[in-house]
């Protein structure tokens, strides 16, 4: 969680998401941003996802592959208001 990461001295949290996953909208609302990648990163990520998960959205889907999302932990967590 955000608090555990801050307690360990971390300044950001990163997660990997399969492109096209509807949960990406939720992660963005909680402050995560998609990291920019180059074409080599995209190709390697797509190959790894295909090897481990197959083609989760079908053959040649425009959103296949994956993205890393990062949230800086300097600000107060948005989830705090939701948990109360």
N, C-alpha and C positions, 0 to 999 in steps of 0.2 A: 504494500500500500504506500501511498504518498508519505504518510507519517513514518513508516518503517524506513523508507529510503532516506528521508531527511535525517532520521536518527542515526543512520550509518554514515552520514556525511556526504551522501550523493547529491549532486546538483541537477540531475536530470533522470528521467525514466525513458526507456526505449522499448518498443514492442514491435513485433513483426506481424503484418496483416496480409492475407491474400487479397489482392486487388479485386474490387467488386463486392467485397464483404459489406453488407449493410451496416455493420457495427462501426465502420470507419466514421460515419456521421456522429455517432455517440462519442467516440474518442476525440473527435475535433471539438465537440461541445465541452469536453473536459480539459481542453487546452493542448491536446496533442496536435502536432503538425507533421505532414508528410515530408520526409527528407528528400532532397533532390538527389537524383542518381544519374549516372551516365549510361550510355547504351550497353557497355560491358557489364555493369552491375545488373541491369535489367535482364540481360540474356542469361547470366549465371543464375540469378534468382528464379527466373522462369524454368530453367532446366532442373534446378533442385526441387522446386514445387511439383513439377511434372513427375519427377522420379518418385517422390514420396507420397503425393496425393493424387496423381493422375491429372486429369483436366477438369477441375471442379466446376467450370462454367462452360464446358464444351470445347470442341475443336476450333482453334483460331478465334476465340472470343477476344474482343478488343481490350478487355480488362484482365487477361490472364497474367500471371506473374505475382509479385508481391511487393510490398512497400514497408520500409521501416518508418515508424512514427516516433517522434520525440517530444517530450514535455519538459520544459525547464521547471525546476522546483522552487524557484525563488518566490513565486506568488502563492497566495493562499489557495488551497485546493477548492475547485468548484464543487466537488462531491460533498464537502462539509455541509452545505445548505440542504442537500438531498437527504443526508443521513439522519438529520434531526427529527 
